[in-house]
Amino acid sequence: MSRKQDITPSILKLRQLREKLCSSQENWKEAFEVRDFVICELTSLSEMLADSAVSKETCFEKSKEILNKFLVHEDRVK
């Protein structure tokens, strides 16, 4: 058996591991983007609620916008 044949399974395994790692890395990136969005929006909503000049209706609309970013069409808040 040649040296090339000996290392081929190892190289294939390394490629699989690399693909898995890249996929996991992309999932984490997306998760942190969602986390950042939620924190930003909730901070904004909190500031709106603390401001007596902002109406309850405006805050309610903001909360619906946040929820609807994550809900499928049938489950959207009306």
ZAMARGU-4260 file (C-alpha; in steps of 0.2 Angstrom, whole numbers, plus 5000, padded with zeros to 4 digits):
<rodrens>
0) 5000/5000/5000 | 5007/5017/4995 | 5009/5031/5007 | 4996/5041/4998 | 4983/5027/5001
5) 4988/5027/5019 | 4984/5046/5022 | 4969/5047/5011 | 4956/5042/5024 | 4964/5054/5036
10) 4963/5069/5024 | 4945/5065/5020 | 4941/5064/5039 | 4950/5081/5041 | 4939/5089/5027
15) 4924/5082/5035 | 4929/5090/5052 | 4933/5106/5044 | 4916/5107/5035 | 4907/5103/5052
20) 4917/5117/5061 | 4913/5129/5047 | 4895/5125/5048 | 4895/5127/5067 | 4904/5143/5066
25) 4891/5150/5054 | 4877/5144/5066 | 4885/5153/5081 | 4887/5169/5070 | 4869/5169/5066
30) 4864/5166/5084 | 4874/5181/5090 | 4866/5192/5076 | 4849/5187/5083 | 4855/5190/5101
35) 4862/5207/5096 | 4845/5211/5087 | 4835/5206/5102 | 4845/5216/5115 | 4845/5232/5104
40) 4826/5231/5101 | 4823/5227/5119 | 4834/5242/5125 | 4825/5253/5113 | 4808/5247/5120
45) 4814/5249/5138 | 4819/5267/5134 | 4802/5270/5125 | 4793/5264/5141 | 4803/5275/5152
50) 4799/5290/5142 | 4782/5297/5147 | 4780/5306/5130 | 4779/5289/5121 | 4762/5282/5120
55) 4757/5265/5126 | 4751/5261/5109 | 4768/5265/5101 | 4776/5254/5114 | 4764/5240/5110
60) 4767/5242/5091 | 4786/5241/5095 | 4784/5225/5105 | 4773/5217/5090 | 4787/5222/5078
65) 4800/5212/5089 | 4789/5197/5091 | 4784/5196/5072 | 4802/5196/5067 | 4802/5178/5075
70) 4785/5172/5071 | 4779/5163/5055 | 4765/5172/5046 | 4751/5162/5054 | 4757/5166/5071
75) 4760/5184/5069 | 4754/5196/5083 | 4740/5207/5076
</rodrens>
